[in-house]
Each structure stands twice: as structure tokens, then as C-alpha cells.
Amino acid sequence: MNSLPEIQTAIRHLSEIEVRQLSNWLQEYLEEAWDKQIEADAKSGRLDKLIQQANQDIDANRVKSLDEIIHNS
């Protein structure tokens, strides 16, 4: 089972519980991949400009508190 169509066919044969378990596993897999990519980007300096801009915005008070954003104040 190496191709996407084969995997999709196999998924259709799973029970609902197994599909939910697969979905949870896939979400965790994607989150781990995202974390690894962010870590690699941070180590390589690819995020330096964004961090610098964020720090400048904080220093210039061009930011809102998370509470303010959540409550649309």
C-alpha cells in the first residue's frame, strides 16, 4: 500500500472508531512536523526578521493584549 488511492480505499474499510483514531494520529503527526519545521526555521535564522519586527511593534506599543483581541474590546 504505497499510493494515496490505495490508502483512501483502505480507510473506507475502517470502522468509525478506527477512522477517528487515524484522524487523531494524523493530526498529531502534522503538529509534530509543524513543530520541527518551526524549530528548523528558528535555528536557521529564517524567523529573525519576524522576531525583530514583533519586538519593534511591542516596543512601539503597536500591539493588543490577547484578552483584548479575544473579547473584541
N, C-alpha and C positions, 0 to 999 in steps of 0.2 A: 504494500500500500504506500505508494510514493507520490501520487498525484492528488491535487485538490479534488477533482471529481470523485476519486476513489474514497477519499476521506469523507466527503459530503455524503456519499452513499452509505458508508459505514455509520455515520452519525444518525442517519434516518432510521437505522435499525436499533438504535439505543432506546432504552426506556426513558421516560421523562426525568426520573431521578438521575440517571447516568448523564443525560444531556446537561442538566443543571450542574452536576459535578464537573463535567468537562468545561462548562462555561466559567465556573469559579476558577478552575485550574488555568484556563486561558487568560483570564483577567489578571491573575497573579503573575503569570509568565510575562504578560505585556508590561505590567507595573515594574517588574524586576528589570526588564530590558530598558525601560524608560530611565530607571534609576541609574543603570550602568552607563547609558548614553550621557545623562547629565553629569555624572561623575567624570567621565572621559572628557567631556567638553570643558568642565571646570579645570581639570588638570592641564589641559592643552592651552588654556587661556582664551578659548573661544567665547567665554562669558564675561571676560574682563570689561569690555565696553558697556555691557548691560549693567554690570555691578557698579561701575563708575557713574553711569547715568542715574541709577537708582540712588546712590549716595548723594549725588548733587541735588536731586529732587528732594531728598529728605532734608539736607542742609538748607535748602531754599524754602522749605515748608510748602512744597508743591505736592503734598500727599494727603490722603484722607485716612482716618483710622478705619480699621476693618469693621468696627462696630458701627461707624457712620455709614459705611457702604452697605452693610447688611440691613440696617434699619432705614435706608434711604433718607437720611437726615441731611 
